[in-house]
């Protein structure tokens, strides 16, 4: 059974996530390197690209 998608809600959630990521990036730049946060998903994706010779566009 198909479900109705509330595109306005999805757009507002994506906007909130983008704003949060910008704030996190700003905070990371302000911190010393030894205290920076790690984005494990981004790290895993980067390692996969190196390990399997994948392009990010694929």
C-alpha positions in Angstrom: 0.0 0.0 0.0 1.6 3.3 -1.1 2.1 5.9 1.6 1.6 9.6 1.1 4.8 11.6 1.1 4.7 15.0 2.8 7.3 16.8 0.6 7.0 20.1 2.6 7.9 18.2 5.8 10.8 16.4 4.0 12.1 19.7 2.7 12.0 21.3 6.1 13.8 18.4 7.7 16.5 18.5 5.0 16.9 22.2 5.6 17.3 21.6 9.3 19.9 18.9 8.7 21.8 21.2 6.3 21.8 24.0 9.0 23.0 21.6 11.6 25.8 20.3 9.4 26.9 23.9 8.8 26.9 24.6 12.5 28.9 21.4 13.2 31.4 22.3 10.5 31.8 25.8 12.0 32.3 24.2 15.4 34.9 21.8 14.1 37.0 24.6 12.5 37.0 26.4 15.9 38.2 23.4 17.8 41.8 22.2 18.1 42.5 19.2 15.8 42.8 16.7 18.8 39.3 17.7 19.9 37.5 17.6 16.6 34.5 15.5 16.0 34.6 12.7 13.5 32.0 11.9 10.9 32.1 8.1 10.8 29.8 7.8 7.7 32.0 10.2 5.7 35.1 8.5 6.9 33.7 5.1 5.9 32.7 6.4 2.5 36.1 7.8 1.9 37.8 4.6 2.9 35.5 2.6 0.6 36.5 4.9 -2.3 40.2 4.2 -1.6 39.7 0.5 -1.0 37.5 -0.2 -4.0 38.7 2.6 -6.3 35.2 4.1 -6.4 34.3 7.5 -7.6 31.9 9.6 -5.4 29.8 10.2 -8.4 29.1 6.5 -9.0 
